Amino acid sequence: QVQLVESGGGLVQPGGSLRLSCKSSGSQFGAYVMAWYRQAPGKERELVARITLGHSTNYAESVKGRFAVSRDNAKNTLYLQMNSLKPEDTAVYYCNRLQFPFVWGQGTQVTVSS
């Protein structure tokens, strides 16, 4: 069973930056299209960014130009660089395989507030 462990969240002021990490226990991490999701209080989980095997990326309109997803297959790790953070980015952030998702991890809380 693949385990996903997200980290790097915290409290940051508007305009600040954070870098999230997602470590996968699976041995075939490099074979999956991976994605970052977020879930704000009272809202459904939404897709934020995804990255293919060839490192092509796509982003939700709300984060385009501010967030950057990357991956290090040798380390089985997915990253999300978040810049120019806004209060509306406040949410729990999760990573997972885009298709046929694994069991969800605990996520990492990101709070953007002054």
C-alpha distance (Angstrom), angle and dihedral (degrees) to the residues before:
residue distance angle dihedral
Q1 . . .
V2 3.79 . .
Q3 3.77 115.3 .
L4 3.78 123.4 -155.7
V5 3.79 120.5 -158.2
E6 3.79 119.1 -170.2
S7 3.79 123.0 -163.1
G8 3.77 143.0 160.6
G9 3.78 101.6 72.9
G10 3.77 125.2 131.3
L11 3.76 146.7 127.4
V12 3.77 115.7 -50.4
Q13 3.79 135.1 168.3
P14 3.80 121.0 -113.9
G15 3.78 109.5 -80.8
G16 3.78 92.1 28.8
S17 3.78 131.2 119.9
L18 3.78 138.8 -124.7
R19 3.78 134.6 179.7
L20 3.77 117.2 -146.1
S21 3.78 124.6 -160.1
C22 3.78 131.5 -160.2
K23 3.78 119.3 -165.1
S24 3.80 118.1 -161.7
S25 3.77 123.3 -157.0
G26 3.79 91.4 -156.1
S27 3.78 121.5 108.2
Q28 3.81 94.4 -142.9
F29 3.78 98.5 55.1
G30 3.79 91.1 130.0
A31 3.80 91.4 59.5
Y32 3.80 95.8 62.9
V33 3.75 135.7 80.3
M34 3.80 100.9 -126.6
A35 3.76 130.5 -157.4
W36 3.77 144.3 -170.3
Y37 3.78 119.6 -134.6
R38 3.78 133.6 -178.8
Q39 3.75 136.5 -158.9
A40 3.77 122.4 -160.4
P41 3.81 121.9 -161.5
G42 3.79 110.8 -75.0
K43 3.79 93.1 5.7
E44 3.77 136.0 100.4
R45 3.76 122.0 -103.4
E46 3.80 111.2 -90.3
L47 3.77 134.4 -162.5
V48 3.80 111.6 -111.2
A49 3.80 105.5 173.7
R50 3.76 141.6 -14.4
I51 3.78 136.7 -162.9
T52 3.77 128.8 -159.7
L53 3.77 130.6 -142.8
G54 3.79 87.9 -94.8
H55 3.82 91.5 50.7
S56 3.80 95.1 -107.1
T57 3.79 109.9 152.0
N58 3.79 139.2 -153.7
Y59 3.79 129.5 -173.1
A60 3.75 140.6 -163.9
E61 3.79 110.9 -105.0
S62 3.79 90.8 -116.1
V63 3.82 93.0 63.3
K64 3.79 102.2 30.0
G65 3.79 111.3 129.7
R66 3.81 92.8 15.7
F67 3.82 104.7 60.6
A68 3.79 129.0 53.8
V69 3.79 125.6 -167.3
S70 3.79 121.9 -156.7
R71 3.78 138.9 163.7
D72 3.78 139.3 -149.4
N73 3.78 106.3 -157.3
A74 3.79 92.5 -173.9
K75 3.80 88.6 61.2
N76 3.82 96.0 36.9
T77 3.79 87.1 -125.8
L78 3.78 135.2 136.9
Y79 3.80 122.4 -160.5
L80 3.77 137.4 -161.1
Q81 3.79 118.4 -164.3
M82 3.78 108.6 -161.2
N83 3.79 119.7 -166.7
S84 3.80 133.8 173.7
L85 3.77 89.6 23.3
K86 3.79 119.2 -159.3
P87 3.81 131.1 -159.1
E88 3.80 88.6 -109.5
D89 3.82 88.7 63.2
T90 3.80 88.4 69.6
A91 3.80 107.4 121.4
V92 3.77 145.4 104.7
Y93 3.79 108.2 -80.2
Y94 3.80 122.6 -145.8
C95 3.76 135.7 -179.6
N96 3.78 127.4 -149.8
R97 3.74 145.9 147.9
L98 3.79 108.5 -75.1
Q99 3.80 95.6 -133.2
F100 3.80 122.6 40.1
P101 3.81 93.2 4.1
F102 3.76 121.4 -142.5
V103 3.79 123.4 -125.9
W104 3.79 105.7 -60.5
G105 3.77 119.3 -107.7
Q106 3.78 126.4 -134.5
G107 3.76 93.1 -90.9
T108 3.78 126.3 -144.0
Q109 3.80 123.8 -95.5
V110 3.79 118.5 -123.7
T111 3.79 116.5 -170.3
V112 3.79 120.3 -176.6
S113 3.76 110.9 -167.3
S114 3.77 141.6 131.0
